[in-house]
Amino acid sequence: MAYHVVKKVKGYRYHYIMRSERVGKQVRVKTLEYLGRDPDPKRLKRALAYWGVKAKPSNDRRRGT
């Protein structure tokens, strides 16, 4: 299942469409599409529809600290 992720890095918000899948005992996260810092609302809507994302974006996530 794909989902919309907003990562915050050095004060900027980056939008991604991501998917997680289990490989053996590990969960692997794959970036399906990078939408940029400030995606056009039409492009964001098309990407969400294309990948089948129905939920609202998750909270800002910070990978590593």
PDBQT receptor file of N, H, CA, C and O in Angstrom, charges set to zero:
ATOM      1  N   MET A   1       0.836  -1.177   0.000  1.00  0.00    +0.000 N 
ATOM      2  CA  MET A   1       0.000   0.000   0.000  1.00  0.00    +0.000 C 
ATOM      3  C   MET A   1       0.884   1.245   0.000  1.00  0.00    +0.000 C 
ATOM      4  O   MET A   1       1.857   1.319   0.750  1.00  0.00    +0.000 OA
ATOM      5  N   ALA A   2       0.552   2.202  -0.825  1.00  0.00    +0.000 N 
ATOM      6  H   ALA A   2      -0.238   2.142  -1.434  1.00  0.00    +0.000 HD
ATOM      7  CA  ALA A   2       1.323   3.434  -0.921  1.00  0.00    +0.000 C 
ATOM      8  C   ALA A   2       0.756   4.468   0.046  1.00  0.00    +0.000 C 
ATOM      9  O   ALA A   2      -0.415   4.419   0.421  1.00  0.00    +0.000 OA
ATOM     10  N   TYR A   3       1.617   5.405   0.439  1.00  0.00    +0.000 N 
ATOM     11  H   TYR A   3       2.568   5.445   0.134  1.00  0.00    +0.000 HD
ATOM     12  CA  TYR A   3       1.193   6.463   1.340  1.00  0.00    +0.000 C 
ATOM     13  C   TYR A   3       2.008   7.725   1.062  1.00  0.00    +0.000 C 
ATOM     14  O   TYR A   3       3.105   7.668   0.507  1.00  0.00    +0.000 OA
ATOM     15  N   HIS A   4       1.447   8.859   1.459  1.00  0.00    +0.000 N 
ATOM     16  H   HIS A   4       0.555   8.906   1.910  1.00  0.00    +0.000 HD
ATOM     17  CA  HIS A   4       2.065  10.163   1.259  1.00  0.00    +0.000 C 
ATOM     18  C   HIS A   4       2.863  10.513   2.507  1.00  0.00    +0.000 C 
ATOM     19  O   HIS A   4       2.335  10.493   3.618  1.00  0.00    +0.000 OA
ATOM     20  N   VAL A   5       4.141  10.835   2.316  1.00  0.00    +0.000 N 
ATOM     21  H   VAL A   5       4.571  10.852   1.413  1.00  0.00    +0.000 HD
ATOM     22  CA  VAL A   5       5.011  11.190   3.437  1.00  0.00    +0.000 C 
ATOM     23  C   VAL A   5       5.541  12.595   3.218  1.00  0.00    +0.000 C 
ATOM     24  O   VAL A   5       5.938  12.960   2.111  1.00  0.00    +0.000 OA
ATOM     25  N   VAL A   6       5.542  13.371   4.278  1.00  0.00    +0.000 N 
ATOM     26  H   VAL A   6       5.220  13.075   5.177  1.00  0.00    +0.000 HD
ATOM     27  CA  VAL A   6       6.136  14.706   4.247  1.00  0.00    +0.000 C 
ATOM     28  C   VAL A   6       7.288  14.684   5.230  1.00  0.00    +0.000 C 
ATOM     29  O   VAL A   6       7.087  14.546   6.437  1.00  0.00    +0.000 OA
ATOM     30  N   LYS A   7       8.505  14.822   4.703  1.00  0.00    +0.000 N 
ATOM     31  H   LYS A   7       8.668  14.935   3.723  1.00  0.00    +0.000 HD
ATOM     32  CA  LYS A   7       9.695  14.844   5.553  1.00  0.00    +0.000 C 
ATOM     33  C   LYS A   7      10.135  16.288   5.723  1.00  0.00    +0.000 C 
ATOM     34  O   LYS A   7      10.073  17.085   4.787  1.00  0.00    +0.000 OA
ATOM     35  N   LYS A   8      10.576  16.609   6.917  1.00  0.00    +0.000 N 
ATOM     36  H   LYS A   8      10.626  15.961   7.678  1.00  0.00    +0.000 HD
ATOM     37  CA  LYS A   8      11.064  17.956   7.189  1.00  0.00    +0.000 C 
ATOM     38  C   LYS A   8      12.579  17.873   7.399  1.00  0.00    +0.000 C 
ATOM     39  O   LYS A   8      13.057  17.206   8.316  1.00  0.00    +0.000 OA
ATOM     40  N   VAL A   9      13.322  18.565   6.530  1.00  0.00    +0.000 N 
ATOM     41  H   VAL A   9      12.934  19.107   5.785  1.00  0.00    +0.000 HD
ATOM     42  CA  VAL A   9      14.775  18.552   6.577  1.00  0.00    +0.000 C 
ATOM     43  C   VAL A   9      15.266  19.989   6.540  1.00  0.00    +0.000 C 
ATOM     44  O   VAL A   9      14.998  20.719   5.586  1.00  0.00    +0.000 OA
ATOM     45  N   LYS A  10      15.986  20.395   7.578  1.00  0.00    +0.000 N 
ATOM     46  H   LYS A  10      16.204  19.802   8.353  1.00  0.00    +0.000 HD
ATOM     47  CA  LYS A  10      16.546  21.751   7.684  1.00  0.00    +0.000 C 
ATOM     48  C   LYS A  10      15.482  22.824   7.430  1.00  0.00    +0.000 C 
ATOM     49  O   LYS A  10      15.751  23.828   6.770  1.00  0.00    +0.000 OA
ATOM     50  N   GLY A  11      14.281  22.608   7.956  1.00  0.00    +0.000 N 
ATOM     51  H   GLY A  11      14.063  21.793   8.493  1.00  0.00    +0.000 HD
ATOM     52  CA  GLY A  11      13.224  23.592   7.849  1.00  0.00    +0.000 C 
ATOM     53  C   GLY A  11      12.388  23.518   6.578  1.00  0.00    +0.000 C 
ATOM     54  O   GLY A  11      11.392  24.231   6.456  1.00  0.00    +0.000 OA
ATOM     55  N   TYR A  12      12.772  22.677   5.641  1.00  0.00    +0.000 N 
ATOM     56  H   TYR A  12      13.581  22.098   5.740  1.00  0.00    +0.000 HD
ATOM     57  CA  TYR A  12      12.020  22.535   4.397  1.00  0.00    +0.000 C 
ATOM     58  C   TYR A  12      11.218  21.239   4.424  1.00  0.00    +0.000 C 
ATOM     59  O   TYR A  12      11.653  20.240   4.996  1.00  0.00    +0.000 OA
ATOM     60  N   ARG A  13      10.048  21.267   3.802  1.00  0.00    +0.000 N 
ATOM     61  H   ARG A  13       9.695  22.079   3.337  1.00  0.00    +0.000 HD
ATOM     62  CA  ARG A  13       9.189  20.088   3.740  1.00  0.00    +0.000 C 
ATOM     63  C   ARG A  13       9.304  19.460   2.358  1.00  0.00    +0.000 C 
ATOM     64  O   ARG A  13       9.160  20.146   1.346  1.00  0.00    +0.000 OA
ATOM     65  N   TYR A  14       9.564  18.150   2.315  1.00  0.00    +0.000 N 
ATOM     66  H   TYR A  14       9.681  17.593   3.137  1.00  0.00    +0.000 HD
ATOM     67  CA  TYR A  14       9.700  17.408   1.067  1.00  0.00    +0.000 C 
ATOM     68  C   TYR A  14       8.602  16.350   1.000  1.00  0.00    +0.000 C 
ATOM     69  O   TYR A  14       8.364  15.639   1.977  1.00  0.00    +0.000 OA
ATOM     70  N   HIS A  15       7.938  16.243  -0.139  1.00  0.00    +0.000 N 
ATOM     71  H   HIS A  15       8.131  16.820  -0.933  1.00  0.00    +0.000 HD
ATOM     72  CA  HIS A  15       6.807  15.343  -0.310  1.00  0.00    +0.000 C 
ATOM     73  C   HIS A  15       7.218  14.121  -1.122  1.00  0.00    +0.000 C 
ATOM     74  O   HIS A  15       7.880  14.242  -2.153  1.00  0.00    +0.000 OA
ATOM     75  N   TYR A  16       6.818  12.943  -0.647  1.00  0.00    +0.000 N 
ATOM     76  H   TYR A  16       6.280  12.845   0.191  1.00  0.00    +0.000 HD
ATOM     77  CA  TYR A  16       7.127  11.684  -1.305  1.00  0.00    +0.000 C 
ATOM     78  C   TYR A  16       5.897  10.795  -1.314  1.00  0.00    +0.000 C 
ATOM     79  O   TYR A  16       5.039  10.910  -0.439  1.00  0.00    +0.000 OA
ATOM     80  N   ILE A  17       5.803   9.904  -2.302  1.00  0.00    +0.000 N 
ATOM     81  H   ILE A  17       6.500   9.811  -3.013  1.00  0.00    +0.000 HD
ATOM     82  CA  ILE A  17       4.868   8.791  -2.289  1.00  0.00    +0.000 C 
ATOM     83  C   ILE A  17       5.744   7.575  -2.019  1.00  0.00    +0.000 C 
ATOM     84  O   ILE A  17       6.676   7.302  -2.776  1.00  0.00    +0.000 OA
ATOM     85  N   MET A  18       5.454   6.843  -0.949  1.00  0.00    +0.000 N 
ATOM     86  H   MET A  18       4.697   7.064  -0.334  1.00  0.00    +0.000 HD
ATOM     87  CA  MET A  18       6.293   5.718  -0.540  1.00  0.00    +0.000 C 
ATOM     88  C   MET A  18       5.457   4.461  -0.345  1.00  0.00    +0.000 C 
ATOM     89  O   MET A  18       4.233   4.519  -0.221  1.00  0.00    +0.000 OA
ATOM     90  N   ARG A  19       6.150   3.318  -0.320  1.00  0.00    +0.000 N 
ATOM     91  H   ARG A  19       7.143   3.271  -0.421  1.00  0.00    +0.000 HD
ATOM     92  CA  ARG A  19       5.506   2.031  -0.086  1.00  0.00    +0.000 C 
ATOM     93  C   ARG A  19       6.436   1.210   0.792  1.00  0.00    +0.000 C 
ATOM     94  O   ARG A  19       7.656   1.268   0.640  1.00  0.00    +0.000 OA
ATOM     95  N   SER A  20       5.859   0.447   1.709  1.00  0.00    +0.000 N 
ATOM     96  H   SER A  20       4.868   0.400   1.833  1.00  0.00    +0.000 HD
ATOM     97  CA  SER A  20       6.666  -0.446   2.537  1.00  0.00    +0.000 C 
ATOM     98  C   SER A  20       6.260  -1.882   2.235  1.00  0.00    +0.000 C 
ATOM     99  O   SER A  20       5.089  -2.180   1.996  1.00  0.00    +0.000 OA
ATOM    100  N   GLU A  21       7.259  -2.766   2.251  1.00  0.00    +0.000 N 
ATOM    101  H   GLU A  21       8.209  -2.524   2.445  1.00  0.00    +0.000 HD
ATOM    102  CA  GLU A  21       6.997  -4.177   2.010  1.00  0.00    +0.000 C 
ATOM    103  C   GLU A  21       7.939  -5.008   2.868  1.00  0.00    +0.000 C 
ATOM    104  O   GLU A  21       9.056  -4.588   3.170  1.00  0.00    +0.000 OA
ATOM    105  N   ARG A  22       7.485  -6.167   3.248  1.00  0.00    +0.000 N 
ATOM    106  H   ARG A  22       6.578  -6.508   3.002  1.00  0.00    +0.000 HD
ATOM    107  CA  ARG A  22       8.282  -7.050   4.081  1.00  0.00    +0.000 C 
ATOM    108  C   ARG A  22       9.122  -7.961   3.193  1.00  0.00    +0.000 C 
ATOM    109  O   ARG A  22       8.604  -8.610   2.284  1.00  0.00    +0.000 OA
ATOM    110  N   VAL A  23      10.432  -8.000   3.470  1.00  0.00    +0.000 N 
ATOM    111  H   VAL A  23      10.852  -7.472   4.208  1.00  0.00    +0.000 HD
ATOM    112  CA  VAL A  23      11.366  -8.883   2.778  1.00  0.00    +0.000 C 
ATOM    113  C   VAL A  23      12.011  -9.725   3.854  1.00  0.00    +0.000 C 
ATOM    114  O   VAL A  23      12.892  -9.255   4.575  1.00  0.00    +0.000 OA
ATOM    115  N   GLY A  24      11.575 -10.974   3.968  1.00  0.00    +0.000 N 
ATOM    116  H   GLY A  24      10.860 -11.356   3.382  1.00  0.00    +0.000 HD
ATOM    117  CA  GLY A  24      12.029 -11.822   5.062  1.00  0.00    +0.000 C 
ATOM    118  C   GLY A  24      11.480 -11.266   6.363  1.00  0.00    +0.000 C 
ATOM    119  O   GLY A  24      10.268 -11.123   6.519  1.00  0.00    +0.000 OA
ATOM    120  N   LYS A  25      12.365 -10.954   7.297  1.00  0.00    +0.000 N 
ATOM    121  H   LYS A  25      13.350 -11.070   7.170  1.00  0.00    +0.000 HD
ATOM    122  CA  LYS A  25      11.930 -10.394   8.581  1.00  0.00    +0.000 C 
ATOM    123  C   LYS A  25      12.047  -8.879   8.623  1.00  0.00    +0.000 C 
ATOM    124  O   LYS A  25      11.639  -8.249   9.599  1.00  0.00    +0.000 OA
ATOM    125  N   GLN A  26      12.602  -8.292   7.567  1.00  0.00    +0.000 N 
ATOM    126  H   GLN A  26      12.934  -8.804   6.775  1.00  0.00    +0.000 HD
ATOM    127  CA  GLN A  26      12.793  -6.846   7.549  1.00  0.00    +0.000 C 
ATOM    128  C   GLN A  26      11.710  -6.145   6.731  1.00  0.00    +0.000 C 
ATOM    129  O   GLN A  26      11.151  -6.715   5.794  1.00  0.00    +0.000 OA
ATOM    130  N   VAL A  27      11.432  -4.918   7.100  1.00  0.00    +0.000 N 
ATOM    131  H   VAL A  27      11.886  -4.456   7.861  1.00  0.00    +0.000 HD
ATOM    132  CA  VAL A  27      10.510  -4.094   6.333  1.00  0.00    +0.000 C 
ATOM    133  C   VAL A  27      11.344  -3.126   5.505  1.00  0.00    +0.000 C 
ATOM    134  O   VAL A  27      12.170  -2.388   6.042  1.00  0.00    +0.000 OA
ATOM    135  N   ARG A  28      11.124  -3.135   4.202  1.00  0.00    +0.000 N 
ATOM    136  H   ARG A  28      10.453  -3.735   3.766  1.00  0.00    +0.000 HD
ATOM    137  CA  ARG A  28      11.851  -2.253   3.302  1.00  0.00    +0.000 C 
ATOM    138  C   ARG A  28      10.913  -1.146   2.837  1.00  0.00    +0.000 C 
ATOM    139  O   ARG A  28       9.755  -1.402   2.508  1.00  0.00    +0.000 OA
ATOM    140  N   VAL A  29      11.409   0.065   2.811  1.00  0.00    +0.000 N 
ATOM    141  H   VAL A  29      12.350   0.273   3.078  1.00  0.00    +0.000 HD
ATOM    142  CA  VAL A  29      10.622   1.214   2.365  1.00  0.00    +0.000 C 
ATOM    143  C   VAL A  29      11.156   1.629   1.001  1.00  0.00    +0.000 C 
ATOM    144  O   VAL A  29      12.362   1.785   0.813  1.00  0.00    +0.000 OA
ATOM    145  N   LYS A  30      10.247   1.805   0.059  1.00  0.00    +0.000 N 
ATOM    146  H   LYS A  30       9.267   1.678   0.212  1.00  0.00    +0.000 HD
ATOM    147  CA  LYS A  30      10.635   2.177  -1.295  1.00  0.00    +0.000 C 
ATOM    148  C   LYS A  30       9.953   3.489  -1.667  1.00  0.00    +0.000 C 
ATOM    149  O   LYS A  30       8.750   3.650  -1.467  1.00  0.00    +0.000 OA
ATOM    150  N   THR A  31      10.732   4.425  -2.210  1.00  0.00    +0.000 N 
ATOM    151  H   THR A  31      11.710   4.293  -2.373  1.00  0.00    +0.000 HD
ATOM    152  CA  THR A  31      10.174   5.684  -2.691  1.00  0.00    +0.000 C 
ATOM    153  C   THR A  31       9.644   5.454  -4.099  1.00  0.00    +0.000 C 
ATOM    154  O   THR A  31      10.400   5.102  -5.004  1.00  0.00    +0.000 OA
ATOM    155  N   LEU A  32       8.355   5.652  -4.277  1.00  0.00    +0.000 N 
ATOM    156  H   LEU A  32       7.741   5.938  -3.541  1.00  0.00    +0.000 HD
ATOM    157  CA  LEU A  32       7.727   5.474  -5.580  1.00  0.00    +0.000 C 
ATOM    158  C   LEU A  32       7.808   6.732  -6.422  1.00  0.00    +0.000 C 
ATOM    159  O   LEU A  32       8.011   6.666  -7.634  1.00  0.00    +0.000 OA
ATOM    160  N   GLU A  33       7.647   7.894  -5.766  1.00  0.00    +0.000 N 
ATOM    161  H   GLU A  33       7.483   7.947  -4.781  1.00  0.00    +0.000 HD
ATOM    162  CA  GLU A  33       7.694   9.154  -6.508  1.00  0.00    +0.000 C 
ATOM    163  C   GLU A  33       8.100  10.281  -5.571  1.00  0.00    +0.000 C 
ATOM    164  O   GLU A  33       7.590  10.391  -4.455  1.00  0.00    +0.000 OA
ATOM    165  N   TYR A  34       9.019  11.114  -6.034  1.00  0.00    +0.000 N 
ATOM    166  H   TYR A  34       9.433  11.024  -6.940  1.00  0.00    +0.000 HD
ATOM    167  CA  TYR A  34       9.427  12.311  -5.314  1.00  0.00    +0.000 C 
ATOM    168  C   TYR A  34       8.634  13.464  -5.890  1.00  0.00    +0.000 C 
ATOM    169  O   TYR A  34       8.668  13.689  -7.100  1.00  0.00    +0.000 OA
ATOM    170  N   LEU A  35       7.922  14.199  -5.054  1.00  0.00    +0.000 N 
ATOM    171  H   LEU A  35       7.894  14.017  -4.071  1.00  0.00    +0.000 HD
ATOM    172  CA  LEU A  35       7.057  15.281  -5.519  1.00  0.00    +0.000 C 
ATOM    173  C   LEU A  35       7.662  16.664  -5.325  1.00  0.00    +0.000 C 
ATOM    174  O   LEU A  35       7.101  17.645  -5.813  1.00  0.00    +0.000 OA
ATOM    175  N   GLY A  36       8.766  16.770  -4.641  1.00  0.00    +0.000 N 
ATOM    176  H   GLY A  36       9.222  15.973  -4.245  1.00  0.00    +0.000 HD
ATOM    177  CA  GLY A  36       9.435  18.052  -4.483  1.00  0.00    +0.000 C 
ATOM    178  C   GLY A  36       9.070  18.773  -3.201  1.00  0.00    +0.000 C 
ATOM    179  O   GLY A  36       8.355  18.240  -2.353  1.00  0.00    +0.000 OA
ATOM    180  N   ARG A  37       9.579  20.011  -3.071  1.00  0.00    +0.000 N 
ATOM    181  H   ARG A  37      10.160  20.443  -3.760  1.00  0.00    +0.000 HD
ATOM    182  CA  ARG A  37       9.347  20.788  -1.851  1.00  0.00    +0.000 C 
ATOM    183  C   ARG A  37       7.951  21.368  -1.796  1.00  0.00    +0.000 C 
ATOM    184  O   ARG A  37       7.320  21.362  -0.739  1.00  0.00    +0.000 OA
ATOM    185  N   ASP A  38       7.467  21.859  -2.894  1.00  0.00    +0.000 N 
ATOM    186  H   ASP A  38       7.980  21.864  -3.753  1.00  0.00    +0.000 HD
ATOM    187  CA  ASP A  38       6.156  22.504  -2.911  1.00  0.00    +0.000 C 
ATOM    188  C   ASP A  38       5.413  22.035  -4.157  1.00  0.00    +0.000 C 
ATOM    189  O   ASP A  38       5.333  22.772  -5.140  1.00  0.00    +0.000 OA
ATOM    190  N   PRO A  39       4.865  20.809  -4.131  1.00  0.00    +0.000 N 
ATOM    191  CA  PRO A  39       4.241  20.287  -5.346  1.00  0.00    +0.000 C 
ATOM    192  C   PRO A  39       2.971  21.048  -5.718  1.00  0.00    +0.000 C 
ATOM    193  O   PRO A  39       2.214  21.493  -4.855  1.00  0.00    +0.000 OA
ATOM    194  N   ASP A  40       2.764  21.181  -7.009  1.00  0.00    +0.000 N 
ATOM    195  H   ASP A  40       3.379  20.820  -7.709  1.00  0.00    +0.000 HD
ATOM    196  CA  ASP A  40       1.551  21.781  -7.536  1.00  0.00    +0.000 C 
ATOM    197  C   ASP A  40       0.365  20.935  -7.066  1.00  0.00    +0.000 C 
ATOM    198  O   ASP A  40       0.433  19.710  -7.164  1.00  0.00    +0.000 OA
ATOM    199  N   PRO A  41      -0.707  21.530  -6.566  1.00  0.00    +0.000 N 
ATOM    200  CA  PRO A  41      -1.845  20.758  -6.066  1.00  0.00    +0.000 C 
ATOM    201  C   PRO A  41      -2.423  19.770  -7.090  1.00  0.00    +0.000 C 
ATOM    202  O   PRO A  41      -2.864  18.681  -6.724  1.00  0.00    +0.000 OA
ATOM    203  N   LYS A  42      -2.418  20.157  -8.378  1.00  0.00    +0.000 N 
ATOM    204  H   LYS A  42      -2.060  21.042  -8.675  1.00  0.00    +0.000 HD
ATOM    205  CA  LYS A  42      -2.916  19.250  -9.413  1.00  0.00    +0.000 C 
ATOM    206  C   LYS A  42      -1.999  18.050  -9.567  1.00  0.00    +0.000 C 
ATOM    207  O   LYS A  42      -2.465  16.921  -9.720  1.00  0.00    +0.000 OA
ATOM    208  N   ARG A  43      -0.683  18.296  -9.525  1.00  0.00    +0.000 N 
ATOM    209  H   ARG A  43      -0.305  19.213  -9.401  1.00  0.00    +0.000 HD
ATOM    210  CA  ARG A  43       0.280  17.191  -9.645  1.00  0.00    +0.000 C 
ATOM    211  C   ARG A  43       0.172  16.260  -8.442  1.00  0.00    +0.000 C 
ATOM    212  O   ARG A  43       0.219  15.039  -8.591  1.00  0.00    +0.000 OA
ATOM    213  N   LEU A  44       0.026  16.835  -7.257  1.00  0.00    +0.000 N 
ATOM    214  H   LEU A  44      -0.012  17.827  -7.137  1.00  0.00    +0.000 HD
ATOM    215  CA  LEU A  44      -0.112  16.036  -6.042  1.00  0.00    +0.000 C 
ATOM    216  C   LEU A  44      -1.363  15.174  -6.122  1.00  0.00    +0.000 C 
ATOM    217  O   LEU A  44      -1.324  13.990  -5.789  1.00  0.00    +0.000 OA
ATOM    218  N   LYS A  45      -2.461  15.753  -6.555  1.00  0.00    +0.000 N 
ATOM    219  H   LYS A  45      -2.493  16.715  -6.826  1.00  0.00    +0.000 HD
ATOM    220  CA  LYS A  45      -3.721  15.012  -6.659  1.00  0.00    +0.000 C 
ATOM    221  C   LYS A  45      -3.606  13.866  -7.673  1.00  0.00    +0.000 C 
ATOM    222  O   LYS A  45      -4.074  12.756  -7.419  1.00  0.00    +0.000 OA
ATOM    223  N   ARG A  46      -2.975  14.147  -8.829  1.00  0.00    +0.000 N 
ATOM    224  H   ARG A  46      -2.595  15.048  -9.035  1.00  0.00    +0.000 HD
ATOM    225  CA  ARG A  46      -2.778  13.103  -9.844  1.00  0.00    +0.000 C 
ATOM    226  C   ARG A  46      -1.894  11.978  -9.332  1.00  0.00    +0.000 C 
ATOM    227  O   ARG A  46      -2.180  10.806  -9.574  1.00  0.00    +0.000 OA
ATOM    228  N   ALA A  47      -0.816  12.325  -8.622  1.00  0.00    +0.000 N 
ATOM    229  H   ALA A  47      -0.584  13.277  -8.425  1.00  0.00    +0.000 HD
ATOM    230  CA  ALA A  47       0.095  11.310  -8.100  1.00  0.00    +0.000 C 
ATOM    231  C   ALA A  47      -0.603  10.437  -7.057  1.00  0.00    +0.000 C 
ATOM    232  O   ALA A  47      -0.435   9.218  -7.050  1.00  0.00    +0.000 OA
ATOM    233  N   LEU A  48      -1.383  11.062  -6.180  1.00  0.00    +0.000 N 
ATOM    234  H   LEU A  48      -1.520  12.052  -6.186  1.00  0.00    +0.000 HD
ATOM    235  CA  LEU A  48      -2.097  10.303  -5.160  1.00  0.00    +0.000 C 
ATOM    236  C   LEU A  48      -3.107   9.354  -5.805  1.00  0.00    +0.000 C 
ATOM    237  O   LEU A  48      -3.259   8.214  -5.365  1.00  0.00    +0.000 OA
ATOM    238  N   ALA A  49      -3.791   9.817  -6.839  1.00  0.00    +0.000 N 
ATOM    239  H   ALA A  49      -3.668  10.743  -7.197  1.00  0.00    +0.000 HD
ATOM    240  CA  ALA A  49      -4.761   8.967  -7.536  1.00  0.00    +0.000 C 
ATOM    241  C   ALA A  49      -4.048   7.836  -8.275  1.00  0.00    +0.000 C 
ATOM    242  O   ALA A  49      -4.516   6.697  -8.258  1.00  0.00    +0.000 OA
ATOM    243  N   TYR A  50      -2.925   8.136  -8.922  1.00  0.00    +0.000 N 
ATOM    244  H   TYR A  50      -2.546   9.061  -8.936  1.00  0.00    +0.000 HD
ATOM    245  CA  TYR A  50      -2.182   7.129  -9.681  1.00  0.00    +0.000 C 
ATOM    246  C   TYR A  50      -1.701   5.987  -8.790  1.00  0.00    +0.000 C 
ATOM    247  O   TYR A  50      -1.827   4.818  -9.154  1.00  0.00    +0.000 OA
ATOM    248  N   TRP A  51      -1.155   6.321  -7.637  1.00  0.00    +0.000 N 
ATOM    249  H   TRP A  51      -1.053   7.271  -7.341  1.00  0.00    +0.000 HD
ATOM    250  CA  TRP A  51      -0.621   5.309  -6.732  1.00  0.00    +0.000 C 
ATOM    251  C   TRP A  51      -1.682   4.745  -5.796  1.00  0.00    +0.000 C 
ATOM    252  O   TRP A  51      -1.388   3.833  -5.023  1.00  0.00    +0.000 OA
ATOM    253  N   GLY A  52      -2.903   5.258  -5.843  1.00  0.00    +0.000 N 
ATOM    254  H   GLY A  52      -3.143   5.999  -6.470  1.00  0.00    +0.000 HD
ATOM    255  CA  GLY A  52      -3.991   4.715  -5.035  1.00  0.00    +0.000 C 
ATOM    256  C   GLY A  52      -3.942   5.125  -3.577  1.00  0.00    +0.000 C 
ATOM    257  O   GLY A  52      -4.390   4.377  -2.708  1.00  0.00    +0.000 OA
ATOM    258  N   VAL A  53      -3.407   6.298  -3.299  1.00  0.00    +0.000 N 
ATOM    259  H   VAL A  53      -3.043   6.906  -4.006  1.00  0.00    +0.000 HD
ATOM    260  CA  VAL A  53      -3.315   6.796  -1.933  1.00  0.00    +0.000 C 
ATOM    261  C   VAL A  53      -4.632   7.478  -1.586  1.00  0.00    +0.000 C 
ATOM    262  O   VAL A  53      -5.057   8.402  -2.280  1.00  0.00    +0.000 OA
ATOM    263  N   LYS A  54      -5.280   7.023  -0.510  1.00  0.00    +0.000 N 
ATOM    264  H   LYS A  54      -4.935   6.273   0.054  1.00  0.00    +0.000 HD
ATOM    265  CA  LYS A  54      -6.564   7.594  -0.123  1.00  0.00    +0.000 C 
ATOM    266  C   LYS A  54      -6.479   8.391   1.173  1.00  0.00    +0.000 C 
ATOM    267  O   LYS A  54      -7.305   9.272   1.413  1.00  0.00    +0.000 OA
ATOM    268  N   ALA A  55      -5.497   8.094   2.003  1.00  0.00    +0.000 N 
ATOM    269  H   ALA A  55      -4.826   7.379   1.808  1.00  0.00    +0.000 HD
ATOM    270  CA  ALA A  55      -5.381   8.748   3.311  1.00  0.00    +0.000 C 
ATOM    271  C   ALA A  55      -4.703  10.107   3.165  1.00  0.00    +0.000 C 
ATOM    272  O   ALA A  55      -4.031  10.381   2.171  1.00  0.00    +0.000 OA
ATOM    273  N   LYS A  56      -4.892  10.942   4.166  1.00  0.00    +0.000 N 
ATOM    274  H   LYS A  56      -5.438  10.720   4.974  1.00  0.00    +0.000 HD
ATOM    275  CA  LYS A  56      -4.216  12.239   4.222  1.00  0.00    +0.000 C 
ATOM    276  C   LYS A  56      -2.745  12.001   4.534  1.00  0.00    +0.000 C 
ATOM    277  O   LYS A  56      -2.387  10.920   5.003  1.00  0.00    +0.000 OA
ATOM    278  N   PRO A  57      -1.876  12.996   4.282  1.00  0.00    +0.000 N 
ATOM    279  CA  PRO A  57      -0.451  12.799   4.537  1.00  0.00    +0.000 C 
ATOM    280  C   PRO A  57      -0.175  12.563   6.019  1.00  0.00    +0.000 C 
ATOM    281  O   PRO A  57      -0.845  13.101   6.900  1.00  0.00    +0.000 OA
ATOM    282  N   SER A  58       0.842  11.735   6.254  1.00  0.00    +0.000 N 
ATOM    283  H   SER A  58       1.387  11.298   5.539  1.00  0.00    +0.000 HD
ATOM    284  CA  SER A  58       1.237  11.471   7.632  1.00  0.00    +0.000 C 
ATOM    285  C   SER A  58       1.910  12.707   8.218  1.00  0.00    +0.000 C 
ATOM    286  O   SER A  58       2.193  13.661   7.493  1.00  0.00    +0.000 OA
ATOM    287  N   ASN A  59       2.165  12.698   9.505  1.00  0.00    +0.000 N 
ATOM    288  H   ASN A  59       1.936  11.923  10.094  1.00  0.00    +0.000 HD
ATOM    289  CA  ASN A  59       2.869  13.817  10.160  1.00  0.00    +0.000 C 
ATOM    290  C   ASN A  59       4.268  13.914   9.606  1.00  0.00    +0.000 C 
ATOM    291  O   ASN A  59       4.785  12.960   9.024  1.00  0.00    +0.000 OA
ATOM    292  N   ASP A  60       4.891  15.086   9.789  1.00  0.00    +0.000 N 
ATOM    293  H   ASP A  60       4.471  15.861  10.261  1.00  0.00    +0.000 HD
ATOM    294  CA  ASP A  60       6.265  15.250   9.342  1.00  0.00    +0.000 C 
ATOM    295  C   ASP A  60       7.126  14.191   9.985  1.00  0.00    +0.000 C 
ATOM    296  O   ASP A  60       7.031  13.932  11.184  1.00  0.00    +0.000 OA
ATOM    297  N   ARG A  61       7.958  13.587   9.179  1.00  0.00    +0.000 N 
ATOM    298  H   ARG A  61       8.035  13.797   8.204  1.00  0.00    +0.000 HD
ATOM    299  CA  ARG A  61       8.863  12.544   9.690  1.00  0.00    +0.000 C 
ATOM    300  C   ARG A  61      10.291  12.996   9.451  1.00  0.00    +0.000 C 
ATOM    301  O   ARG A  61      10.605  13.605   8.428  1.00  0.00    +0.000 OA
ATOM    302  N   ARG A  62      11.119  12.698  10.376  1.00  0.00    +0.000 N 
ATOM    303  H   ARG A  62      10.863  12.203  11.207  1.00  0.00    +0.000 HD
ATOM    304  CA  ARG A  62      12.535  13.021  10.233  1.00  0.00    +0.000 C 
ATOM    305  C   ARG A  62      13.306  11.724  10.311  1.00  0.00    +0.000 C 
ATOM    306  O   ARG A  62      13.276  11.033  11.330  1.00  0.00    +0.000 OA
ATOM    307  N   ARG A  63      14.002  11.390   9.230  1.00  0.00    +0.000 N 
ATOM    308  H   ARG A  63      14.027  11.950   8.402  1.00  0.00    +0.000 HD
ATOM    309  CA  ARG A  63      14.801  10.159   9.191  1.00  0.00    +0.000 C 
ATOM    310  C   ARG A  63      16.172  10.486   9.764  1.00  0.00    +0.000 C 
ATOM    311  O   ARG A  63      16.873  11.374   9.279  1.00  0.00    +0.000 OA
ATOM    312  N   GLY A  64      16.533   9.759  10.790  1.00  0.00    +0.000 N 
ATOM    313  H   GLY A  64      15.964   9.038  11.184  1.00  0.00    +0.000 HD
ATOM    314  CA  GLY A  64      17.809  10.054  11.444  1.00  0.00    +0.000 C 
ATOM    315  C   GLY A  64      17.735  11.399  12.134  1.00  0.00    +0.000 C 
ATOM    316  O   GLY A  64      16.833  12.180  11.832  1.00  0.00    +0.000 OA
ATOM    317  N   THR A  65      18.599  11.691  13.003  1.00  0.00    +0.000 N 
ATOM    318  H   THR A  65      19.332  11.056  13.248  1.00  0.00    +0.000 HD
ATOM    319  CA  THR A  65      18.561  12.971  13.686  1.00  0.00    +0.000 C 
ATOM    320  C   THR A  65      19.855  13.703  13.653  1.00  0.00    +0.000 C 
ATOM    321  O   THR A  65      19.957  14.803  14.197  1.00  0.00    +0.000 OA
TER     322      THR A  65
